[in-house]
Amino acid sequence: MKTVDKQKKANISMNIKYLLEVEDKPRKKVCSDLGFKYTTFCDWVKGNTAPGYHILEKLGEYFNVEPWVFYEDVEVMKKERAKRLGKYAFGLSEGKLLDMEVIEKLNDEQIKELIVTGFRFRHRSLEEYVELSGKPLQASTEIEWGKHVGREVW
């Protein structure tokens, strides 16, 4: 079994702490989601021990980062995450523009990061939604909801 030097342990620890913070994930949640023993995970977070590469792969998949980044300085982790977020961008002349579908895949902190770095979100036009559906635009049928009884908002 290979031993990990102190600097690598410290980097892994800092990167896990960083991801827990930006993803707003409690340690217990990560442990229950990934099947880790809580005390072992806490040792990784504190830098007392380091997980094996196969564990870093699980953590990387969970936090959507490459496993090798855990060995690097936390600044590398931040840049790697920003690069991964940037892959959603469209290279349009009016600036960094993201499709609204991306929002469903991001947490609040990631959305804030994108906005701060100059990204904007693009809404589709009605024509684009019609084209995507592959169906013609049709008016909906009028529905009779019954008599007004006094407290409805019309």
Accessible surface in RSA format (square Angstrom, percent):
REM  Atomic radii and reference values for relative SASA: ProtOr
REM  Chains: A
REM  Algorithm: Lee & Richards
REM  Probe-radius: 1.40
REM  Slices: 20
REM RES _ NUM      All-atoms   Total-Side   Main-Chain    Non-polar    All polar
REM                ABS   REL    ABS   REL    ABS   REL    ABS   REL    ABS   REL
RES MET A   1   235.28 121.8 150.24  99.4  85.03 202.5 128.31 109.1 106.97 141.7
RES LYS A   2   189.58  92.5 169.76 104.2  19.82  47.2 119.02 107.1  70.56  75.2
RES THR A   3   131.48  93.5 103.20 104.6  28.28  67.4  74.91 100.6  56.57  85.5
RES VAL A   4    42.49  28.0  29.13  26.4  13.36  32.2  33.38  29.0   9.11  24.7
RES ASP A   5    86.11  60.3  71.24  70.9  14.87  35.2  46.72 110.0  39.39  39.3
RES LYS A   6   180.45  88.0 172.47 105.8   7.98  19.0 116.17 104.6  64.28  68.5
RES GLN A   7   113.91  63.7 109.26  79.9   4.64  11.1  51.25 109.1  62.65  47.5
RES LYS A   8    83.11  40.5  83.11  51.0   0.00   0.0  38.64  34.8  44.47  47.4
RES LYS A   9    57.04  27.8  56.31  34.6   0.72   1.7  14.84  13.4  42.20  44.9
RES ALA A  10    44.49  40.9  38.72  59.8   5.77  13.1  43.91  61.8   0.58   1.5
RES ASN A  11    17.56  12.1  17.45  16.9   0.12   0.3   0.12   0.3  17.45  16.9
RES ILE A  12     0.59   0.3   0.59   0.4   0.00   0.0   0.59   0.4   0.00   0.0
RES SER A  13     4.93   4.2   4.93   6.6   0.00   0.0   2.40   5.1   2.53   3.5
RES MET A  14    94.77  49.1  94.03  62.2   0.74   1.8  74.88  63.7  19.89  26.3
RES ASN A  15     0.00   0.0   0.00   0.0   0.00   0.0   0.00   0.0   0.00   0.0
RES ILE A  16     0.00   0.0   0.00   0.0   0.00   0.0   0.00   0.0   0.00   0.0
RES LYS A  17    88.31  43.1  82.98  50.9   5.34  12.7  46.34  41.7  41.97  44.7
RES TYR A  18    30.01  14.0  25.35  14.4   4.66  12.1  23.63  17.8   6.38   7.9
RES LEU A  19     0.01   0.0   0.01   0.0   0.00   0.0   0.01   0.0   0.00   0.0
RES LEU A  20    17.67   9.8  15.23  10.9   2.44   6.1  15.47  10.9   2.20   5.9
RES GLU A  21   138.57  79.6 117.21  88.7  21.36  50.9  43.92  84.9  94.66  77.3
RES VAL A  22    17.76  11.7  13.65  12.4   4.11   9.9  15.32  13.3   2.44   6.6
RES GLU A  23    32.44  18.6  21.96  16.6  10.48  25.0   0.65   1.3  31.79  26.0
RES ASP A  24   126.99  89.0 110.16 109.6  16.83  39.8  30.01  70.6  96.98  96.7
RES LYS A  25    59.61  29.1  52.51  32.2   7.10  16.9  17.92  16.1  41.69  44.4
RES PRO A  26    85.30  62.2  73.34  66.9  11.96  43.5  84.79  70.0   0.51   3.2
RES ARG A  27    74.57  31.3  70.07  35.7   4.51  10.7  15.41  21.1  59.16  35.9
RES LYS A  28   142.18  69.4 137.20  84.2   4.98  11.9  81.23  73.1  60.95  64.9
RES LYS A  29    94.82  46.3  89.32  54.8   5.50  13.1  58.18  52.4  36.64  39.0
RES VAL A  30     0.00   0.0   0.00   0.0   0.00   0.0   0.00   0.0   0.00   0.0
RES CYS A  31     7.87   6.0   6.71   7.5   1.17   2.7   6.87  17.4   1.00   1.1
RES SER A  32    87.43  73.9  53.30  71.1  34.13  78.6  53.80 114.6  33.63  47.1
RES ASP A  33    64.25  45.0  29.47  29.3  34.78  82.2  16.44  38.7  47.81  47.7
RES LEU A  34    27.59  15.4  18.97  13.6   8.62  21.7  23.48  16.5   4.11  11.1
RES GLY A  35    69.07  85.2   0.00   N/A  69.07  85.2  36.04  98.9  33.03  74.0
RES PHE A  36    22.60  11.3   8.32   5.2  14.28  37.2  12.15   7.4  10.45  29.9
RES LYS A  37   147.99  72.2 132.27  81.2  15.73  37.4  85.39  76.9  62.60  66.7
RES TYR A  38    87.96  41.1  83.50  47.5   4.46  11.6  56.35  42.3  31.62  39.0
RES THR A  39    83.24  59.2  80.02  81.1   3.22   7.7  75.45 101.3   7.78  11.8
RES THR A  40    51.51  36.6  49.23  49.9   2.28   5.4  33.44  44.9  18.07  27.3
RES PHE A  41     0.00   0.0   0.00   0.0   0.00   0.0   0.00   0.0   0.00   0.0
RES CYS A  42    12.12   9.2  12.12  13.5   0.00   0.0   7.14  18.1   4.98   5.4
RES ASP A  43    48.70  34.1  48.70  48.5   0.00   0.0   0.70   1.6  48.01  47.9
RES TRP A  44    17.69   7.1  17.43   8.4   0.26   0.6  12.34   6.6   5.35   8.7
RES VAL A  45     0.37   0.2   0.37   0.3   0.00   0.0   0.37   0.3   0.00   0.0
RES LYS A  46   128.21  62.5 101.39  62.2  26.82  63.9  54.16  48.7  74.05  78.9
RES GLY A  47    19.52  24.1   0.00   N/A  19.52  24.1   5.23  14.3  14.30  32.0
RES ASN A  48    85.28  58.8  65.32  63.1  19.96  48.1  21.76  52.4  63.52  61.4
RES THR A  49    62.57  44.5  60.67  61.5   1.90   4.5  59.47  79.9   3.10   4.7
RES ALA A  50    25.23  23.2   1.19   1.8  24.04  54.7   1.22   1.7  24.00  63.6
RES PRO A  51     4.93   3.6   0.00   0.0   4.93  17.9   3.33   2.8   1.60   9.9
RES GLY A  52    34.93  43.1   0.00   N/A  34.93  43.1  27.11  74.4   7.82  17.5
RES TYR A  53    99.03  46.2  92.16  52.4   6.88  17.9  72.27  54.3  26.77  33.0
RES HIS A  54   121.03  66.1 115.74  80.5   5.28  13.5  84.77  87.4  36.26  42.2
RES ILE A  55    26.51  15.1  26.51  19.8   0.00   0.0  26.51  19.1   0.00   0.0
RES LEU A  56     0.00   0.0   0.00   0.0   0.00   0.0   0.00   0.0   0.00   0.0
RES GLU A  57    84.82  48.7  79.52  60.2   5.29  12.6  22.51  43.5  62.30  50.9
RES LYS A  58    92.72  45.2  87.61  53.8   5.11  12.2  55.92  50.3  36.80  39.2
RES LEU A  59     0.00   0.0   0.00   0.0   0.00   0.0   0.00   0.0   0.00   0.0
RES GLY A  60     0.10   0.1   0.00   N/A   0.10   0.1   0.00   0.0   0.10   0.2
RES GLU A  61   151.90  87.2 125.37  94.8  26.53  63.2  48.75  94.3 103.15  84.2
RES TYR A  62    57.13  26.7  24.68  14.0  32.46  84.5  32.75  24.6  24.39  30.1
RES PHE A  63     3.54   1.8   0.88   0.5   2.66   6.9   3.01   1.8   0.53   1.5
RES ASN A  64    72.42  49.9  68.47  66.2   3.95   9.5  23.73  57.1  48.69  47.1
RES VAL A  65     5.60   3.7   0.00   0.0   5.60  13.5   0.00   0.0   5.60  15.2
RES GLU A  66    65.28  37.5  65.04  49.2   0.24   0.6  12.00  23.2  53.28  43.5
RES PRO A  67    21.18  15.4  21.18  19.3   0.00   0.0  21.18  17.5   0.00   0.0
RES TRP A  68   112.40  45.1 111.68  54.1   0.72   1.7  98.89  52.7  13.51  21.9
RES VAL A  69     0.00   0.0   0.00   0.0   0.00   0.0   0.00   0.0   0.00   0.0
RES PHE A  70     0.00   0.0   0.00   0.0   0.00   0.0   0.00   0.0   0.00   0.0
RES TYR A  71    49.38  23.1  47.53  27.0   1.85   4.8  32.86  24.7  16.51  20.4
RES GLU A  72    66.58  38.2  65.34  49.4   1.24   2.9   4.31   8.3  62.27  50.8
RES ASP A  73    73.84  51.7  71.08  70.7   2.76   6.5  26.98  63.5  46.86  46.7
RES VAL A  74    25.87  17.0  24.06  21.8   1.81   4.4  24.06  20.9   1.81   4.9
RES GLU A  75    86.48  49.6  86.48  65.4   0.00   0.0  41.64  80.5  44.84  36.6
RES VAL A  76    51.74  34.0  51.03  46.2   0.71   1.7  51.16  44.5   0.57   1.6
RES MET A  77     0.00   0.0   0.00   0.0   0.00   0.0   0.00   0.0   0.00   0.0
RES LYS A  78    81.74  39.9  78.41  48.1   3.34   7.9  36.67  33.0  45.07  48.0
RES LYS A  79   145.47  71.0 139.10  85.3   6.38  15.2  88.33  79.5  57.15  60.9
RES GLU A  80    19.04  10.9  17.84  13.5   1.20   2.9   1.19   2.3  17.85  14.6
RES ARG A  81     5.12   2.1   4.12   2.1   0.99   2.4   2.72   3.7   2.40   1.5
RES ALA A  82    49.63  45.6  41.27  63.7   8.36  19.0  42.90  60.4   6.73  17.8
RES LYS A  83   142.45  69.5 128.39  78.8  14.06  33.5  91.45  82.3  51.00  54.3
RES ARG A  84    48.06  20.2  45.31  23.1   2.75   6.6  17.44  23.8  30.62  18.6
RES LEU A  85     8.86   4.9   8.86   6.3   0.00   0.0   8.86   6.2   0.00   0.0
RES GLY A  86    23.78  29.3   0.00   N/A  23.78  29.3  14.51  39.8   9.27  20.8
RES LYS A  87   128.16  62.5  90.96  55.8  37.21  88.6  69.67  62.7  58.49  62.3
RES TYR A  88    43.13  20.1  33.79  19.2   9.33  24.3  26.36  19.8  16.77  20.7
RES ALA A  89    35.26  32.4  14.20  21.9  21.06  47.9  14.21  20.0  21.05  55.8
RES PHE A  90    84.00  42.0  78.93  48.9   5.07  13.2  82.38  49.9   1.62   4.6
RES GLY A  91    90.71 111.9   0.00   N/A  90.71 111.9  43.41 119.1  47.30 105.9
RES LEU A  92    72.37  40.3  61.58  44.1  10.79  27.1  62.84  44.1   9.53  25.6
RES SER A  93   120.94 102.2  74.35  99.2  46.59 107.3  61.20 130.3  59.74  83.7
RES GLU A  94   104.53  60.0  76.80  58.1  27.73  66.0  50.19  97.1  54.34  44.4
RES GLY A  95    34.88  43.0   0.00   N/A  34.88  43.0  33.80  92.8   1.08   2.4
RES LYS A  96    99.26  48.4  95.43  58.6   3.83   9.1  63.44  57.1  35.81  38.1
RES LEU A  97    13.65   7.6  13.65   9.8   0.00   0.0  13.65   9.6   0.00   0.0
RES LEU A  98     0.00   0.0   0.00   0.0   0.00   0.0   0.00   0.0   0.00   0.0
RES ASP A  99    14.74  10.3  14.74  14.7   0.00   0.0   4.76  11.2   9.98  10.0
RES MET A 100    62.79  32.5  57.96  38.4   4.82  11.5  57.45  48.8   5.34   7.1
RES GLU A 101    89.28  51.3  85.30  64.5   3.98   9.5  34.51  66.7  54.77  44.7
RES VAL A 102     9.25   6.1   9.22   8.3   0.03   0.1   9.25   8.0   0.00   0.0
RES ILE A 103    55.61  31.6  52.67  39.2   2.94   7.1  52.67  37.9   2.94   8.0
RES GLU A 104   158.06  90.7 119.71  90.6  38.35  91.3  48.64  94.1 109.41  89.3
RES LYS A 105   139.11  67.9 104.25  64.0  34.85  83.0  70.78  63.7  68.33  72.8
RES LEU A 106    19.45  10.8   3.32   2.4  16.14  40.6   5.24   3.7  14.21  38.2
RES ASN A 107    43.03  29.7  33.07  32.0   9.96  24.0  40.21  96.8   2.82   2.7
RES ASP A 108   105.71  74.0 101.20 100.7   4.51  10.7  24.56  57.8  81.15  80.9
RES GLU A 109    69.79  40.1  67.37  51.0   2.42   5.8  11.00  21.3  58.79  48.0
RES GLN A 110    15.29   8.6  15.29  11.2   0.00   0.0   0.00   0.0  15.29  11.6
RES ILE A 111    30.61  17.4  30.61  22.8   0.00   0.0  30.61  22.0   0.00   0.0
RES LYS A 112   120.84  59.0 119.16  73.1   1.68   4.0  72.72  65.5  48.12  51.3
RES GLU A 113    43.48  25.0  38.20  28.9   5.28  12.6  31.86  61.6  11.62   9.5
RES LEU A 114     4.12   2.3   3.95   2.8   0.17   0.4   4.12   2.9   0.00   0.0
RES ILE A 115    95.37  54.3  85.63  63.8   9.74  23.5  85.63  61.7   9.74  26.4
RES VAL A 116   127.23  83.7  96.80  87.6  30.43  73.3 103.52  89.9  23.71  64.3
RES THR A 117    73.20  52.1  56.10  56.9  17.10  40.8  62.98  84.6  10.22  15.5
RES GLY A 118    44.25  54.6   0.00   N/A  44.25  54.6  32.28  88.6  11.97  26.8
RES PHE A 119    20.07  10.0  16.20  10.0   3.87  10.1  16.20   9.8   3.87  11.1
RES ARG A 120   119.73  50.3 115.85  59.1   3.88   9.2  63.82  87.2  55.91  33.9
RES PHE A 121    40.55  20.3  20.44  12.7  20.11  52.3  20.44  12.4  20.11  57.5
RES ARG A 122    68.34  28.7  64.71  33.0   3.63   8.6  16.12  22.0  52.22  31.6
RES HIS A 123   134.32  73.4 114.74  79.8  19.57  50.1  74.10  76.4  60.21  70.1
RES ARG A 124    54.23  22.8  38.91  19.8  15.33  36.5   1.83   2.5  52.41  31.8
RES SER A 125    50.90  43.0  39.47  52.7  11.42  26.3  44.18  94.1   6.71   9.4
RES LEU A 126   103.87  57.8  94.48  67.6   9.39  23.6  96.64  67.9   7.23  19.4
RES GLU A 127   125.65  72.1 119.61  90.5   6.04  14.4  69.42 134.3  56.23  45.9
RES GLU A 128    53.75  30.9  51.64  39.1   2.12   5.0  31.09  60.1  22.67  18.5
RES TYR A 129   116.19  54.2 111.42  63.4   4.77  12.4  78.22  58.8  37.97  46.8
RES VAL A 130    38.38  25.3  34.92  31.6   3.46   8.3  37.29  32.4   1.09   3.0
RES GLU A 131   143.29  82.3 121.52  91.9  21.77  51.8  47.68  92.2  95.61  78.1
RES LEU A 132   114.08  63.5  82.90  59.3  31.17  78.4  86.44  60.7  27.63  74.4
RES SER A 133    65.10  55.0  34.51  46.1  30.59  70.5  42.28  90.0  22.82  32.0
RES GLY A 134    69.28  85.4   0.00   N/A  69.28  85.4  35.98  98.7  33.30  74.6
RES LYS A 135   145.65  71.1 139.79  85.8   5.86  13.9  85.05  76.6  60.60  64.5
RES PRO A 136   103.66  75.5  83.88  76.5  19.78  71.9  93.56  77.2  10.10  62.8
RES LEU A 137   117.72  65.6  89.49  64.0  28.23  71.0  91.69  64.4  26.03  70.1
RES GLN A 138   143.46  80.2 114.22  83.5  29.24  69.6  34.40  73.2 109.06  82.7
RES ALA A 139   101.62  93.4  63.73  98.3  37.89  86.2  74.18 104.5  27.44  72.7
RES SER A 140   107.51  90.8  76.31 101.8  31.20  71.9  52.02 110.8  55.49  77.7
RES THR A 141   117.25  83.4 101.82 103.2  15.43  36.8  84.87 114.0  32.38  48.9
RES GLU A 142   171.18  98.3 139.25 105.3  31.93  76.0  64.45 124.7 106.73  87.1
RES ILE A 143    97.38  55.4  83.77  62.4  13.61  32.8  86.58  62.3  10.80  29.3
RES GLU A 144   152.21  87.4 122.57  92.7  29.64  70.6  65.48 126.7  86.73  70.8
RES TRP A 145   189.92  76.2 154.12  74.6  35.81  84.1 139.42  74.3  50.50  81.9
RES GLY A 146    43.27  53.4   0.00   N/A  43.27  53.4  31.13  85.4  12.14  27.2
RES LYS A 147   186.25  90.9 163.73 100.5  22.52  53.6 112.85 101.6  73.40  78.2
RES HIS A 148   110.11  60.2  85.46  59.4  24.65  63.1  66.23  68.3  43.88  51.1
RES VAL A 149   124.93  82.2  89.40  80.9  35.52  85.6  97.46  84.7  27.47  74.5
RES GLY A 150    49.26  60.7   0.00   N/A  49.26  60.7  21.98  60.3  27.28  61.1
RES ARG A 151   225.58  94.7 197.61 100.7  27.97  66.6  83.27 113.8 142.31  86.2
RES GLU A 152    68.77  39.5  44.83  33.9  23.94  57.0  44.12  85.3  24.65  20.1
RES VAL A 153   150.74  99.2 120.26 108.9  30.49  73.5 123.77 107.5  26.98  73.2
RES TRP A 154   192.28  77.2 121.37  58.7  70.90 166.5 144.46  77.0  47.81  77.6
END  Absolute sums over single chains surface
CHAIN  1 A    11135.4       8993.3       2142.1       6420.3       4715.1
END  Absolute sums over all chains
TOTAL         11135.4       8993.3       2142.1       6420.3       4715.1
